[in-house]
């Protein structure tokens, strides 16, 4: 994923961090778009991994969906 790791507020380099739920599973974004193939025909939706970037100065947090994931 091509992410600009600069904070738009402070201009410092943001740090990539892991985003997890309380039960330890990775967070995913779920689209309303159906998946392709057999899983899509069964009603499964597209899911995307998430990258989290945090500014060490102001704590601004940005989440990016990995839509280019194969």
Number of C-alpha atoms within 10 A of each C-alpha: 10 7 8 10 16 15 21 12 10 13 11 14 16 23 14 15 11 10 16 13 9 7 6 8 9 12 15 17 13 14 12 9 12 16 16 13 9 9 12 13 11 11 12 17 16 17 19 17 15 19 18 16 24 19 21 14 13 12 11 14 15 15 12 15 16 16 13 9 9 4
